[in-house]
Amino acid sequence: MRSSNPALNEKAFERARTGAAGAGATEAGWAAAQDAYAAPAYRGPVVGDDTMTVNGVAWASGALIVLVLAAGVFGWSSSSSSPDDLQIPGWLPIVAIGGLGVAILTIFKPNLARFTAPLYALLEGALLGAISKVYNDQYDGIVVQAIGLTVGVFLVMLFLFSTRIIRVTEKLRMGIVAATVGVMLVYVLSMVVNLFGGELPLLHDSSLMGIGISLVIVGIAAFNLLLDFDFVEKGVEAGAPKHVEWYAAFGLLVTLIWLYLELLRLLSKLQSRD
């Protein structure tokens, strides 16, 4: 299975396999797990004390979200800005770089996810809190709207996935991956242009085209949730090691943070037209 989320893709199981020797994983067991992981139909989870479960992922995800919210309160209270005076905390770039570094470490060392994922949640929570404060000072109430929409989109995509209204086929995966890579390339281009004092107008302005682009990006982020759910389902079926629960929760958090930020951007564009 391929996922556009760099934390949740077919290489994740190979990395987890490397770090699972202490959990008693064998070569034959992992060969069988890989066969189950590639199977088109869900045949039921392999349950064990040392294996990944849906409940385990849910608990890990809940813990990470609590950490994000707690750190978000700190980031919010540490920021001071007004509609006429935007002030970004001096520690914001350090936290952003730190969060990126921890994310990269987690992707390459998934067996450390139970330690690195909480740290990532704290760093990203502080970052999101500060960013949210700036947005909210500009557009009162926008943060509550963005959080509500993020929860709503998550529940809708979970329903569509669990009821198989939308099935995660190979073609769908390839489409989501291609679209996400395209968005990432646009982000990189935007950063390069910003370094030279410019900006990509269609990405940031509140024109109808700019709003349309934001809607498309929100949709791509939402569809990435389907790939995250599929990763969890296939991991449980494959009997992945217990530590993969935290790794899957980390990957899901990455997508949710992206979705939330894109919804903030979209809502700010819509409100700026009022």
Secondary structure as UniProt FT lines:
FT   TURN            6..7
FT   HELIX           11..18
FT   TURN            19..20
FT   HELIX           21..23
FT   HELIX           27..38
FT   TURN            49..50
FT   HELIX           54..77
FT   TURN            83..84
FT   TURN            90..91
FT   HELIX           92..108
FT   HELIX           110..112
FT   HELIX           113..138
FT   TURN            140..141
FT   HELIX           142..162
FT   TURN            163..164
FT   HELIX           170..195
FT   TURN            196..197
FT   HELIX           201..204
FT   HELIX           208..238
FT   TURN            242..243
FT   HELIX           244..272
//
